[in-house]
Amino acid sequence: MSGARSVPTELSRLAESFGDISLRQMFARDANRAVALSRVVPLGDCQLLVDFSKQRLNAEVVGALLAYANECGLIQRRNDMVAGKAINTTENRAVTHMAIRATGDTTASATLRADAQASEHELRDVVATLPSSITHVVSIGIGGSDLGPALVCDALAAMRPAQRTVRFVSNIDPLDLDRAVQGLTARHTVFVVCSKTFGTTETLSNARRAVTWLTSAGVRQLSDHFIAVTAHPERVAASGVPVGRVLTMPESVGGRFSVSSSVSVSVALGFGIDALLEVRDGMRLMDEHFVDAPLIDNVPVLHGLIGWWNATLLGDATVAVIPYSRVLALLPAYLQQLMMESNGKSIDADGHPVATASPVVWGGVGTNAQHAFFQLLHQGPQTVPCDFVGHSTALGSSSDDHDVLIANMFAQSQALAFGVTPDEVGGDAKLRVHRATPGNRPSTTLLFSQLTPRAVGALIALYEHTTFVQGVMWGVNSFDQWGVELGKQLAAKLEQDMKGTPTGGHDTSTARLLDQHRQWRKPR
Ligand code: F6P
């Protein structure tokens, strides 16, 4: 390739034409729009309706997006991923998260499946043999070794009876671990130390503090209280954490794509192995849809391309994800890592600068978010495309209140899309301009018939594939994260300074902050 890819003029022309037509007009002109721009995916015990009709596009745009996706080699890249080719080029690795949950050749070859599932029997054994005296699980990990299992556990807590309590510790902020162990009895607690590299400072420091907590509570057989999950079992002994059982995960499964791996052992310890298998099953169903469905009906492909269209051609710098479900409250945080760590890049896979890549992903849970930041979504100067996620069947104890929740979700996408003009607002002439909302603000609604463990898995897999599709369109390698390294190195250096070994070479701002911190710090 001679330089960064440029967007076809046809797509740019189409994007410009959307300056002249609003969602109101598009809906008025086409009575079939909602049906034509929606797709339904069956997921075993539930269904998913994805409504793209409130996005600023039409059938012509969808056709042009699919044609450009073909030009960008989307299908070839997807097939390369399924075949286990080293599509993570900067690290020379295959990308095999689909293989972990695959049951047939469609989404992973037999060899890949065998490799990826090698630790499966260990996982089952750990879950089956953990003594019943262990009633608390504390999962220690950060990023991909935390966000996925934390999201899944939070969701499953409303769907399956808990077999053990599960808590999560991620931050090196000492309060994180202090709070997680509050009220727990040491002899009934197991720590799951999750780290793909088994070299992450936060995780290893927290694990060592867990050793101290157990020891000071009089626990003698420490190894009975530690399970490790890692792609580098050879590093466990050197870590100083007395681990009794080690579960492995493949190097070819990226941290933020690892929720279906042994990283989620805490899900199985908390809610049973079958619950984790159901989540994986939902992921597999979405994988099969991603691989099998024609592109025009392929929800992750359409979802990915529409996000790319909004960010690249319509210039939207952020995207908000709003689950209307208490149990999906952690979804925005999970997606921030998945999407921004994957595609938050300015250099394409061939080393050329790219003009646009991942928008900022943010969000909050509905309806709380409505009473916090929706003012900006409705009347702010910037357009923020939204993903609304909900389910028709209540998880809580009142279907009527759940209906109100979902009515709010529908109302928000309606208000964003169609707004209200000053004339429609009526009343005091001076206030009309303040009370009007412009509309023409895009959103996608993802509505599940009910939220089951399968639905949760399918939702996560959908976003994994969306992220992959967008990475292909921007031409970036979605599977490395070199950008986080510099900060880690500098933190290690500053840690030395704080311990009294000056490393020197700091800028004057950082040196001043360091100095002030040293003066103010009171040892505990
Ligand atoms: O620093 C970023 C990162 O490497 C993420 O990609 C990863 O999910 C997280 O840190 C934790 O890494 P590990 O699982 O190796 O501890």
Residues whose N, C-alpha, C, O or C-beta is under 5 A from the ligand:
A	BS01	F6P	I142 G143 G144 S145 C194 S195 K196 T197 F198 T200 G255 R256 Q481 V484
